[in-house]
Amino acid sequence: MTTHRLKMPFKPLSMIILALFALTVQGCFHRSDNDSDDGPTNAAPVFTSGTAISVGDGSTATGYTATATDADGDTVTFSLSGGMDQSAFTIDSDSGALSFNNAPVFDNPGDSDGDNVYVVDITATDGKTSVVQTVTVTYVADHAGYYSNAGTASVDDGLGGTLDINDLQAMVTGTRIIMFSAANELLYDGTITDITGDSFTADFTVYTSGENPVTATASGTITAGSSITGTLTGAGVGNGQFSLLYANTNDQAATITSAWLGSGGGFDEFGFTIDATGNLTHDESAAFNQVFGLCKMNGTVTPVSGTRLYSVDVDLTDCDKAFVDPNINGAYTGLTTTRDGNTGDLLVFSVANGTYTLSGEFNID
């Protein structure tokens, strides 16, 4: 009799045990460290725009645009989220452009503590994560403009007496300030070194007819669109007091076609033309005995953005005749402005090249 052993039931059982063991091991090691039930980690936006700006044009635009990058490539949007002056601003959520709700006025501050320094918090978000940046917006008064020729000054005449000036006038743009008296052939060509609130300091080079230039410092008050007052500290005409008023009629535009530079009275000393692009050319047909009659002259008159002022760059050459002061030769820089928009009215002009000074008035033909 033949005996048969039953082996089949044991083989499937061992295979089932091995399969369960393999599944258990796979379950232990399948998930990586970077996997979670919430998916991959999100990167927060990173601000790339600055934290402080200065504005000074008195418009609602601040010129500041919030920008941020996102490592995941997500779209970033912006909002205002705090700061003691948040209510003074609006921000474009897509572009990040920050603007005032109302144009600021320097002499009537709209910030919470009245110091013309606005603080606002800007939030950047990618829809998942947000970051906040505090931005400081400082409003600085725009002092650019023409200060009328009714200004006064009382300065040392260098002879132990006092020179009283009643036709002092000035032009200001950026850090440049020029004051002069055509009647006294006196020019103060200066640089504003500091403005804090309405207080300012400046350094001047002072030119007088027939004298070597002297230096002076000034300190005083400059109120945007209103007045300039100050004290000069230096030698001779660089020492004394001055006061000027802003000329509102300067806000009218004029078309410059041709002009003559006068000496402050009497016959014109030389003439030139200015074309539509601001190119300036000397009229060499001027009388033979005039100071600049035989000089070759060319240059440009360029509008100063946001003002009614013009930057003047003039080059005089060949001023070397026997009866002409050779110091006249050289490159001159200065400012000019329109007093109002009426044809035939005056432009005010001052230029200096370090050795010789022109101060006078243009008369538009």
C-alpha positions as CSV (number, residue, x, y, z in Angstrom):
1,M,0.0,0.0,0.0
2,T,1.4,3.4,-1.0
3,T,1.3,6.3,1.4
4,H,0.9,9.9,0.0
5,R,1.9,13.0,2.0
6,L,-0.1,16.2,1.7
7,K,2.4,19.1,1.2
8,M,0.3,21.7,-0.7
9,P,-1.3,23.5,2.4
10,F,2.1,24.4,3.9
11,K,3.6,26.2,0.9
12,P,0.8,28.8,0.5
13,L,0.9,29.5,4.2
14,S,4.7,30.3,4.1
15,M,4.1,32.5,1.0
16,I,1.4,34.4,2.8
17,I,3.6,35.0,5.8
18,L,6.5,36.3,3.6
19,A,4.1,38.6,1.7
20,L,2.7,40.1,4.9
21,F,6.3,40.7,6.2
22,A,7.2,42.5,2.9
23,L,4.2,44.7,3.1
24,T,5.0,45.7,6.6
25,V,8.6,46.6,5.7
26,Q,7.4,48.6,2.7
27,G,5.0,50.5,4.8
28,C,7.7,51.4,7.3
29,F,10.2,52.8,4.7
30,H,8.0,54.1,1.8
31,R,7.3,57.7,3.1
32,S,10.2,60.1,2.8
33,D,11.2,62.8,5.3
34,N,9.8,65.5,3.0
35,D,6.4,63.9,2.7
36,S,3.5,65.0,5.0
37,D,-0.2,65.0,4.9
38,D,-0.1,68.7,4.1
39,G,2.2,68.4,1.0
40,P,5.5,70.3,0.3
41,T,6.6,73.2,2.6
42,N,5.7,76.7,1.2
43,A,8.3,79.5,0.9
44,A,7.3,82.9,2.2
45,P,7.7,86.0,0.0
46,V,10.8,88.2,0.5
47,F,10.7,92.0,0.2
48,T,13.1,93.5,-2.3
49,S,12.0,97.1,-2.0
50,G,13.5,99.6,0.5
51,T,12.3,100.7,3.9
52,A,12.7,104.5,3.6
53,I,12.0,107.2,1.0
54,S,11.8,110.9,0.8
55,V,9.1,112.8,-1.1
56,G,8.9,116.5,-1.8
57,D,6.6,117.3,-4.7
58,G,3.3,117.7,-2.7
59,S,1.4,115.3,-4.9
60,T,-0.4,112.1,-3.9
61,A,2.3,109.9,-5.6
62,T,5.1,108.8,-3.3
63,G,7.3,107.3,-6.0
64,Y,7.5,104.1,-3.8
65,T,6.6,100.7,-5.1
66,A,6.6,97.6,-2.9
67,T,8.2,94.6,-4.5
68,A,8.8,91.1,-3.3
69,T,10.0,87.7,-4.7
70,D,8.5,84.3,-4.1
71,A,10.7,81.2,-4.4
72,D,7.7,79.0,-5.3
73,G,6.8,81.3,-8.2
74,D,3.5,82.2,-6.5
75,T,1.8,85.6,-7.3
76,V,2.5,88.1,-4.6
77,T,0.0,90.8,-3.6
78,F,0.3,93.7,-1.2
79,S,-1.9,95.4,1.4
80,L,-1.5,97.9,4.2
81,S,-1.6,96.2,7.6
82,G,-0.5,98.8,10.2
83,G,1.8,101.6,11.2
84,M,0.7,104.7,13.0
85,D,0.0,106.5,9.6
86,Q,-1.7,103.7,7.7
87,S,-4.8,105.8,7.2
88,A,-2.8,108.4,5.2
89,F,-2.0,105.9,2.4
90,T,-3.4,103.6,-0.2
91,I,-1.6,100.8,-1.9
92,D,-2.3,99.0,-5.3
93,S,-2.6,95.3,-4.3
94,D,-1.1,94.1,-7.6
95,S,1.6,96.7,-8.5
96,G,2.6,97.6,-5.0
97,A,2.4,101.4,-5.8
98,L,2.1,103.4,-2.5
99,S,0.2,106.7,-2.6
100,F,-1.1,109.4,-0.3
101,N,-4.8,109.7,0.1
102,N,-4.4,113.4,0.1
103,A,-1.3,115.4,-1.1
104,P,0.8,116.3,1.9
105,V,1.4,119.9,2.9
106,F,4.8,120.6,4.6
107,D,3.5,123.4,6.7
108,N,0.4,121.4,7.7
109,P,1.7,117.9,8.5
110,G,-0.8,115.0,8.1
111,D,1.1,112.4,9.9
112,S,0.1,111.3,13.4
113,D,2.8,113.1,15.4
114,G,3.1,116.1,13.1
115,D,6.8,115.8,12.1
116,N,6.3,115.1,8.4
117,V,7.6,111.5,8.8
118,Y,5.0,108.9,7.9
119,V,5.2,105.3,9.1
120,V,3.2,102.5,7.5
121,D,3.3,98.7,7.5
122,I,3.0,96.8,4.2
123,T,2.1,93.1,4.0
124,A,3.2,90.9,1.1
125,T,1.4,87.5,0.7
126,D,1.5,84.6,-1.7
127,G,-1.9,83.5,-0.6
128,K,-0.4,81.0,1.9
129,T,2.2,82.9,3.9
130,S,2.6,86.6,4.6
131,V,5.5,88.9,5.6
132,V,5.3,92.5,6.9
133,Q,7.7,95.4,6.2
134,T,7.7,98.8,7.8
135,V,8.2,101.8,5.5
136,T,9.1,105.3,6.5
137,V,8.1,108.2,4.2
138,T,9.7,111.5,4.9
139,Y,8.1,114.6,3.3
140,V,10.7,117.3,2.5
141,A,9.5,120.7,1.4
142,D,10.2,121.5,-2.2
143,H,12.0,124.9,-2.0
144,A,12.6,125.2,-5.7
145,G,11.7,128.5,-7.3
146,Y,12.4,132.2,-7.9
147,Y,12.6,134.6,-4.9
148,S,11.8,138.1,-6.1
149,N,14.1,141.0,-6.7
150,A,12.5,143.0,-3.9
151,G,14.7,141.2,-1.4
152,T,17.0,143.0,1.0
153,A,20.4,142.5,2.6
154,S,22.7,144.4,4.9
155,V,26.3,143.3,4.5
156,D,29.8,144.5,5.3
157,D,31.1,146.6,2.5
158,G,34.7,145.7,3.4
159,L,35.5,149.4,4.1
160,G,34.3,149.6,7.6
161,G,30.8,150.4,6.6
162,T,27.5,148.7,5.5
163,L,26.2,148.0,2.0
164,D,22.4,148.0,1.9
165,I,20.9,146.0,-0.9
166,N,17.3,146.4,-2.1
167,D,17.2,144.3,-5.2
168,L,18.4,141.0,-3.9
169,Q,16.9,138.0,-5.7
170,A,17.4,134.2,-5.6
171,M,16.8,131.0,-7.4
172,V,16.7,127.6,-5.7
173,T,16.7,124.1,-7.2
174,G,17.8,120.9,-5.5
175,T,20.8,121.8,-3.4
176,R,21.8,124.8,-5.5
177,I,21.0,128.4,-4.3
178,I,22.0,131.5,-6.2
179,M,21.4,135.0,-4.8
180,F,22.5,138.2,-6.5
181,S,22.1,142.0,-6.8
182,A,22.3,143.3,-10.4
183,A,22.6,146.9,-9.2
184,N,25.7,146.0,-7.0
185,E,27.2,143.5,-9.4
186,L,27.2,141.0,-6.6
187,L,26.6,137.2,-6.8
188,Y,26.3,134.5,-4.1
189,D,26.7,131.1,-5.8
190,G,25.9,128.5,-3.2
191,T,25.2,124.9,-2.2
192,I,22.6,124.0,0.4
193,T,24.4,121.7,2.8
194,D,21.4,120.8,5.1
195,I,17.7,121.3,5.4
196,T,16.0,120.2,8.6
197,G,12.4,121.2,8.6
198,D,12.5,124.9,7.5
199,S,16.0,125.4,8.8
200,F,18.9,125.4,6.3
201,T,22.7,125.9,6.0
202,A,24.6,126.7,2.9
203,D,28.1,127.4,1.6
204,F,28.6,130.4,-0.8
205,T,31.3,131.7,-3.1
206,V,30.7,135.4,-3.3
207,Y,31.7,137.2,-6.5
208,T,32.0,141.0,-6.8
209,S,33.0,143.2,-9.7
210,G,36.8,143.6,-9.9
211,E,37.4,141.7,-6.7
212,N,38.6,138.2,-5.9
213,P,35.9,135.8,-4.8
214,V,35.4,135.3,-1.0
215,T,33.7,132.4,0.8
216,A,30.8,132.5,3.3
217,T,28.5,130.2,5.2
218,A,24.8,130.9,5.8
219,S,22.2,129.7,8.2
220,G,18.6,130.6,8.3
221,T,15.0,129.6,7.4
222,I,13.7,128.6,4.0
223,T,9.9,128.2,3.8
224,A,8.7,126.5,0.6
225,G,7.0,128.9,-1.7
226,S,7.2,131.7,0.8
227,S,10.5,133.2,2.0
228,I,14.2,132.9,2.7
229,T,15.9,134.6,5.6
230,G,19.4,134.1,6.9
231,T,22.7,135.2,8.3
232,L,25.9,135.2,6.3
233,T,29.2,134.6,8.1
234,G,32.4,135.5,6.2
235,A,34.5,138.4,5.1
236,G,33.3,141.7,3.5
237,V,30.1,141.2,1.5
238,G,30.0,137.6,2.8
239,N,29.0,138.9,6.2
240,G,25.5,140.2,7.1
241,Q,21.8,139.5,7.0
242,F,19.4,138.8,4.1
243,S,15.7,138.3,3.4
244,L,13.7,137.4,0.3
245,L,10.1,136.6,-0.7
246,Y,9.0,133.9,-3.1
247,A,7.6,135.3,-6.4
248,N,4.3,133.6,-7.2
249,T,4.2,135.1,-10.7
250,N,7.2,132.8,-11.5
251,D,4.8,130.0,-11.8
252,Q,3.7,131.2,-15.2
253,A,5.5,129.7,-18.2
254,A,7.1,131.7,-20.9
255,T,8.3,130.8,-24.4
256,I,11.9,131.9,-24.8
257,T,12.8,132.9,-28.4
258,S,15.5,135.5,-28.1
259,A,17.1,137.6,-25.4
260,W,19.6,140.2,-24.5
261,L,21.7,140.2,-21.4
262,G,21.7,143.7,-19.9
263,S,24.1,145.2,-17.3
264,G,21.3,146.1,-15.0
265,G,20.6,149.4,-16.8
266,G,21.7,151.3,-19.9
267,F,22.6,149.8,-23.2
268,D,22.8,146.0,-23.7
269,E,26.2,144.5,-23.4
270,F,25.6,141.5,-25.6
271,G,22.9,139.5,-27.3
272,F,22.2,135.9,-28.2
273,T,19.3,133.7,-29.4
274,I,17.7,130.6,-27.9
275,D,16.0,128.2,-30.3
276,A,13.1,125.8,-29.5
277,T,15.4,123.1,-28.3
278,G,17.2,125.4,-25.9
279,N,20.4,125.9,-27.9
280,L,22.0,129.3,-27.2
281,T,24.1,131.2,-29.7
282,H,25.9,134.5,-29.2
283,D,25.3,137.4,-31.6
284,E,28.7,138.5,-32.7
285,S,27.3,141.5,-34.5
286,A,27.1,143.3,-31.2
287,A,28.9,146.7,-30.9
288,F,32.7,146.5,-31.1
289,N,33.2,148.3,-27.8
290,Q,30.8,146.1,-25.7
291,V,32.3,143.9,-23.1
292,F,31.3,140.6,-24.8
293,G,31.1,142.0,-28.3
294,L,34.0,140.0,-29.7
295,C,33.5,136.8,-27.7
296,K,32.4,133.6,-29.3
297,M,29.5,132.2,-27.3
298,N,27.5,129.0,-27.3
299,G,25.6,126.8,-24.9
300,T,22.3,125.5,-23.8
301,V,19.3,126.5,-21.6
302,T,17.6,123.4,-20.2
303,P,14.3,123.3,-18.2
304,V,14.7,122.1,-14.6
305,S,12.0,119.4,-14.1
306,G,9.1,120.4,-11.9
307,T,10.0,124.1,-11.8
308,R,9.9,127.3,-13.9
309,L,13.7,127.4,-13.7
310,Y,16.2,126.8,-16.4
311,S,19.8,125.5,-16.1
312,V,22.2,127.6,-18.1
313,D,25.5,126.3,-19.5
314,V,27.4,128.9,-21.5
315,D,30.9,128.8,-23.0
316,L,32.7,132.0,-23.9
317,T,35.9,131.9,-26.0
318,D,38.2,134.3,-27.9
319,C,37.6,137.0,-25.3
320,D,41.3,138.0,-25.5
321,K,41.2,141.4,-27.3
322,A,43.3,144.2,-25.8
323,F,40.3,146.0,-24.2
324,V,38.6,142.8,-23.0
325,D,39.3,141.2,-19.7
326,P,40.8,137.8,-20.6
327,N,39.3,136.3,-17.4
328,I,36.0,136.4,-19.3
329,N,37.0,133.3,-21.2
330,G,35.6,130.1,-19.8
331,A,32.6,127.9,-19.1
332,Y,29.8,129.4,-17.1
333,T,27.0,127.6,-15.3
334,G,24.0,129.2,-13.7
335,L,20.2,129.5,-13.5
336,T,17.6,131.6,-15.2
337,T,13.8,131.9,-14.7
338,T,10.7,133.6,-16.1
339,R,9.0,136.2,-13.9
340,D,5.8,135.7,-15.7
341,G,4.4,134.5,-19.1
342,N,4.0,137.9,-20.8
343,T,6.0,138.5,-23.9
344,G,8.5,141.3,-23.3
345,D,8.9,140.6,-19.6
346,L,12.1,139.8,-17.9
347,L,14.2,136.7,-17.2
348,V,16.7,136.7,-14.3
349,F,20.1,135.3,-15.0
350,S,23.2,134.5,-13.0
351,V,26.3,132.6,-14.1
352,A,29.9,132.3,-12.9
353,N,33.0,130.5,-14.0
354,G,35.1,131.0,-10.9
355,T,36.9,134.1,-12.0
356,Y,34.3,136.3,-13.6
357,T,30.6,136.7,-12.9
358,L,27.6,137.7,-15.1
359,S,24.6,139.0,-13.2
360,G,21.7,140.8,-14.9
361,E,18.3,140.5,-16.5
362,F,17.2,139.1,-19.8
363,N,14.7,141.1,-21.8
364,I,12.7,138.8,-24.1
365,D,12.2,140.3,-27.6
